[in-house]
Amino acid sequence: MHNSQPWLFRVDGETVELWCDPGRKTRDDAIGREMLISCGAALFGLRLAVRSLGRLPVVRVLPDPSKLRLMAQVGIGAAAAMNESERQLLQAVPHRHTHRGPFVAGALPPGLLAALQHDALTEGATLALISEGLPYDRLARLVAAARRADADPGEQDEIRRWTRRQGSPARDGIPSAALTSRPSAKPPPGRLPQRDFDLGRGLGLLPGGGAPPPATAVLLTAGDHRADWLRAGQALQRLLLRAASEWVFASLYTQPLENPVTRELIRDVLALPGDPQMVLQLGRAASTASTARRPPGELMNW
């Protein structure tokens, strides 16, 4: 979330431990749900890295109840060649990014949505597609209501903390190349209202407008606990890489899910079969510049 990268790794022989870093938790993430979703995404990346070595990952999630920051232990298992599906995911890693700019007109590749739903199921989650008409309108109203938080001074301070001006040497946060300038209070038809990361600063380099995204979805889990949030992150990263392998990208909407009441409303009003962990819209887009990542020396064996 906000490219906060709230993870750390410890290496012990052939085992890698994934730890969360609460110091990088965002202001609105009081219980750490979004932090653990982020760590789940990193966990899937670690699993995929092990597969790139031609080995199977051996994963223990939340292995020690006395160590609440320890998210997972990943060991090196038996030899097994990567399959074509895994190769596609691996090749998509360098250009997968959250998309906040305009979408390009055009339908999604045939079969992609079914593949994304299968990816979510593989990770123990559900990707519920939101149909046009009343279901989408209800979701759009709830997302728009959540944007009222943009006016909160504390919220604005947090946005300033995680946004970066052009040329910034920072290796975290959201760069100006990934932001729209002066997002409209009324989004284009079919586009959910986006959080205002620019705050009138003229930071963003992406234009507004664009074609309506062909698909809107909500990622769900059966429960709403720490293991479920890690599961959601793994499912999210897997399906986003699958989409990116077809040069399809997602706008992610975390703001409406940061309020527990709004989360419940989204679940209940849309009659969703689980707890919503992420709202996303998918479409074709021209890739933006790579988002900065923290150097390995900051992340490993701290």
C-alpha positions in Angstrom: 0.0 0.0 0.0 1.4 3.4 -1.1 4.6 1.4 -2.0 5.4 1.4 1.7 7.2 -2.0 1.3 6.6 -3.1 4.9 8.6 -6.3 4.8 12.0 -7.6 6.0 13.8 -10.8 5.3 16.2 -13.0 7.3 18.2 -15.8 5.7 19.2 -18.8 7.7 20.8 -21.5 5.5 18.2 -22.6 3.0 15.3 -20.9 4.9 14.1 -17.4 4.4 12.0 -15.7 7.0 9.6 -12.9 6.0 8.9 -10.4 8.8 6.5 -7.4 8.7 7.9 -3.9 9.5 5.3 -2.0 11.6 7.3 1.2 11.3 6.2 1.3 7.6 2.5 0.8 8.3 0.2 3.5 7.0 -1.8 5.8 9.2 -5.2 4.3 8.3 -4.1 0.7 8.8 -4.6 0.6 12.6 -4.9 -3.2 12.8 -2.3 -3.9 10.2 -4.6 -5.5 7.7 -3.1 -3.7 4.7 0.4 -4.3 6.0 -0.2 -8.1 6.0 -1.8 -8.0 2.6 1.4 -6.3 1.4 3.5 -8.9 3.1 1.4 -11.6 1.5 2.2 -10.2 -1.9 5.9 -10.3 -1.0 5.4 -13.9 0.1 4.1 -14.9 -3.3 7.0 -13.2 -4.9 9.4 -15.2 -2.7 7.6 -18.4 -3.6 7.9 -17.5 -7.3 11.6 -16.8 -6.8 12.1 -20.3 -5.4 10.3 -21.8 -8.3 12.6 -19.9 -10.6 15.4 -22.0 -9.2 13.6 -25.1 -10.3 12.7 -26.1 -6.7 9.4 -26.2 -4.8 8.9 -23.8 -1.9 8.2 -25.2 1.5 6.0 -22.5 3.3 5.0 -22.2 6.9 2.7 -19.2 7.4 2.6 -17.5 10.9 4.8 -20.3 12.2 5.4 -18.9 15.8 2.5 -17.4 17.7 5.0 -15.8 20.1 6.6 -13.8 17.2 3.7 -11.7 15.8 5.9 -10.0 13.3 7.1 -13.2 11.7 4.9 -13.7 8.7 6.3 -16.9 7.1 9.2 -19.2 6.7 10.1 -20.4 3.2 12.4 -23.3 2.7 13.8 -25.0 -0.4 12.0 -28.2 -1.3 12.3 -30.9 -4.0 13.4 -30.2 -7.5 10.6 -29.5 -10.0 10.8 -27.7 -13.3 8.8 -24.5 -13.8 5.7 -24.8 -15.9 4.7 -22.4 -18.6 2.2 -20.6 -16.4 4.8 -19.9 -13.8 7.2 -18.7 -16.4 4.6 -16.2 -17.6 4.2 -14.9 -14.0 7.9 -14.6 -13.5 8.4 -12.7 -16.8 5.6 -10.2 -15.8 7.4 -9.2 -12.5 9.5 -6.3 -13.9 6.5 -4.5 -15.5 3.7 -5.2 -13.1 2.5 -2.0 -11.4 -0.5 -0.4 -9.9 -2.2 1.8 -12.6 -3.7 5.1 -11.7 -3.8 6.7 -15.1 -6.2 6.3 -18.1 -7.1 3.0 -19.5 -6.8 2.2 -23.2 -10.0 1.2 -25.0 -10.4 -2.4 -25.7 -11.7 -5.6 -24.3 -9.7 -7.9 -22.0 -8.0 -10.9 -23.6 -10.4 -13.9 -23.9 -10.4 -16.1 -20.9 -8.3 -13.7 -18.7 -11.0 -13.0 -16.1 -11.7 -16.7 -15.7 -7.9 -17.2 -15.3 -7.7 -14.5 -12.6 -10.6 -16.0 -10.7 -8.8 -19.4 -10.9 -5.6 -17.7 -9.6 -7.6 -16.3 -6.6 -9.1 -19.7 -5.8 -5.7 -21.4 -6.0 -4.6 -19.1 -3.2 -7.7 -19.7 -1.1 -9.5 -16.4 -2.0 -12.3 -15.4 -4.3 -12.4 -12.8 -7.1 -16.0 -11.6 -7.3 -16.8 -9.7 -10.5 -19.1 -6.7 -10.1 -21.6 -6.4 -13.0 -22.7 -3.2 -14.6 -25.9 -1.5 -13.6 -27.1 -1.5 -10.0 -24.2 -3.5 -8.4 -21.6 -1.2 -9.9 -23.6 1.9 -9.0 -23.9 0.8 -5.4 -20.1 0.2 -5.2 -19.3 3.5 -6.9 -21.4 5.4 -4.3 -19.6 3.7 -1.4 -16.2 4.4 -2.9 -17.2 8.0 -3.5 -18.3 8.4 0.1 -15.0 7.1 1.3 -13.2 9.9 -0.6 -14.5 12.4 2.0 -11.5 11.4 4.1 -9.3 13.3 1.5 -10.2 16.5 3.3 -8.9 15.2 6.7 -5.6 17.0 7.6 -4.1 13.8 9.0 -5.0 12.0 5.8 -3.3 14.7 3.8 -0.2 14.5 5.9 0.0 10.7 5.3 -0.4 11.2 1.6 2.5 13.7 1.6 4.5 11.2 3.5 4.2 8.6 0.8 4.2 10.6 -2.4 7.4 11.6 -4.3 8.2 14.5 -6.5 9.8 14.0 -9.9 13.5 13.3 -9.4 13.2 12.2 -5.8 16.0 9.8 -4.8 13.6 8.0 -2.4 13.3 4.2 -2.9 9.8 3.9 -1.6 6.5 5.7 -1.9 4.5 6.6 -5.0 6.4 8.5 -7.7 5.0 11.4 -9.7 5.1 9.2 -12.8 2.4 6.9 -11.2 0.0 9.7 -10.2 -2.6 11.7 -12.0 -2.5 15.5 -11.6 -5.6 17.1 -10.2 -7.9 14.0 -10.2 -11.5 15.0 -11.1 -14.1 15.0 -8.4 -16.3 13.3 -11.0 -14.5 10.4 -12.5 -15.0 9.3 -16.2 -18.0 6.9 -16.7 -17.2 3.5 -15.5 -14.2 4.6 -13.4 -14.4 4.4 -9.6 -13.4 7.6 -7.8 -9.7 7.6 -7.0 -8.0 8.9 -3.9 -6.5 12.3 -4.4 -2.7 11.8 -4.0 -1.9 15.1 -5.8 -3.6 17.4 -3.3 -3.3 20.3 -5.7 0.5 20.2 -5.8 0.8 19.5 -9.6 2.9 16.4 -8.7 1.2 13.9 -11.0 2.5 13.3 -14.5 -0.3 11.0 -15.7 -3.3 12.5 -17.6 -6.9 11.8 -16.5 -9.8 10.5 -18.6 -9.4 7.4 -20.7 -11.7 4.6 -21.6 -13.8 2.8 -19.0 -12.1 -0.3 -17.5 -13.7 -3.5 -18.8 -13.9 -5.1 -15.4 -14.5 -4.2 -11.8 -13.9 -6.8 -9.0 -13.6 -7.4 -5.3 -11.1 -9.8 -3.8 -12.6 -11.7 -0.9 -11.5 -14.1 1.8 -13.6 -16.5 3.8 -12.4 -15.0 7.1 -10.9 -11.8 8.3 -7.9 -12.6 10.3 -4.1 -12.4 9.9 -3.8 -15.6 7.9 -6.7 -14.4 5.7 -4.9 -11.1 5.0 -1.7 -12.9 4.1 -3.8 -15.2 1.8 -5.4 -12.2 0.2 -1.9 -10.7 -0.5 -0.7 -13.8 -2.2 -3.8 -14.1 -4.3 -3.6 -10.4 -5.2 0.0 -10.7 -6.4 -0.7 -13.8 -8.3 -3.6 -12.4 -10.2 -1.9 -9.1 -10.9 1.1 -10.8 -12.4 -1.3 -13.0 -14.5 -3.0 -9.8 -15.8 0.4 -8.1 -16.4 1.5 -11.1 -18.4 -1.3 -10.0 -20.9 -0.4 -6.3 -20.5 -3.5 -5.7 -18.4 -3.1 -3.7 -15.3 -5.2 -2.8 -12.2 -6.3 0.3 -10.3 -6.4 -0.7 -6.7 -8.9 1.0 -4.3 -7.8 0.6 -0.6 -9.5 3.7 0.8 -13.1 2.4 1.1 -11.8 -0.7 2.9 -9.9 1.2 5.5 -13.2 2.1 7.3 -14.7 -1.0 9.0 -18.3 0.3 8.4 -17.7 0.8 4.7 -16.1 -2.7 4.4 -19.3 -4.2 5.9 -21.5 -2.1 3.7 -19.6 -3.3 0.6 -20.0 -6.9 1.7 -23.6 -6.6 2.6 -25.0 -4.3 -0.1 -23.3 -6.3 -2.9 -24.2 -9.6 -1.1 -20.6 -10.8 -1.4 -19.7 -14.3 -0.3 -16.8 -13.3 2.0 -14.8 -10.4 3.5 -13.6 -7.8 1.0 -9.9 -7.2 1.0 -9.3 -5.2 -2.2 -11.4 -3.4 -4.8 -9.8 -3.3 -8.2 -10.6 -2.3 -11.8 -8.8 -3.9 -14.7 -8.0 -2.7 -18.2 -5.3 -2.2 -20.8 -2.8 0.5 -20.3 0.6 1.7 -21.5 3.2 0.7 -18.9 4.6 3.5 -16.6 8.1 3.8 -15.4 9.3 1.2 -12.8 8.4 2.0 -9.2 11.4 2.4 -7.0 12.2 -0.4 -4.5 14.3 -0.4 -1.4 17.8 -1.8 -1.8 18.4 -5.4 -0.6 20.8 -4.2 2.1 17.9 -2.5 3.9 15.7 -5.5 3.8 17.9 -8.5 4.5 19.5 -9.9 7.7 18.7 -6.7 9.7 
